[in-house]
Amino acid sequence: MTNRRTSGISGLFERFPWLETAAFVAPMVVHMLVPTLTDMFFDESDASVKATAYTVSVAAQIVAALILFVLFVRVWLDHFKFRLSALAVVVGVVGYVLWVWICGLHPERQFLSLFGWQEFWPTRTAFDPFTEIESSMHRNLFMVLRFTTLALIVPVAEELFLRGFLVRWIEDVDLKSVRFDNLGWPAILAPTVCSVLTHPEIAASIVWFSLVTWLMIYTKSFWNCVVAHMVTNLLLGIHVVVTGAWELW
């Protein structure tokens, strides 16, 4: 007779305890690797292929995220009780306003302009689907996929890695023993430092990620951080489409 406690996915976690830690790291790693892997199959020097490559890449990220969700959602809910507050939405809205305002000031370029180095500052690829994608059906598909990634996949993947893993791992390798209201400064600063290394918008990243870290400590809730991230990204996506500030997404 098969032992139900050790069969299927549950059995894997019992046999390989490191999978529990991987549950918080894998979504971010996969999210970053998938575009690189999918781009290998397209010749992006051809402008007509670029839009297709971008769409396939985004779709692949969503499929990969769904697979990881099925595998690991039990672990996430076991570590973090699903608890939300309205403050998460407020922080998300405030975070969106601050992000757009700070990015509009271009503080990094302004600083480098003092030395004549402003042109060396990296920027995001300003992909405009209304000019890059001729087919309206293809464009609509891309927009649905892009917003799904922006407002759902990215917030979950980033928060799982930054606050689900990194913050707690720095505090104690026994992740479940860590409380958000009793963190040392290295753990508190870790998400902000990591964001500076992964976002070209340094000033905006420092402000936004510090704000969400405050939300994490104040509410002691991981899922509030996810919701705040989702709200900011959704509003940012709408802002990009309405204003045409494609470099922001």
Secondary structure, DSSP 8 states (H G I E B T S, - for coil): ---GGGSHHHHHHHH-THHHHHHHHHHHHHHHHHHHHHHTTS-TTSHHHHHHHHHHHHHHHHHHHHHHHHHHHHHHHHHS-----THHHHHHHHHHHHHHHHHHH-HHHHHHHTTT-GGGS-------HHHH---HHHHHHHHHHHHHIIIIIHHHHHHIIIIIIIHHHHH-SSGGG--TTS--HHHHHHHHHHHHHH-S-HHHHHHHHHHHHHHHHHH--HHHHHHHHHHHHHHHHHHHHHH--GGG-
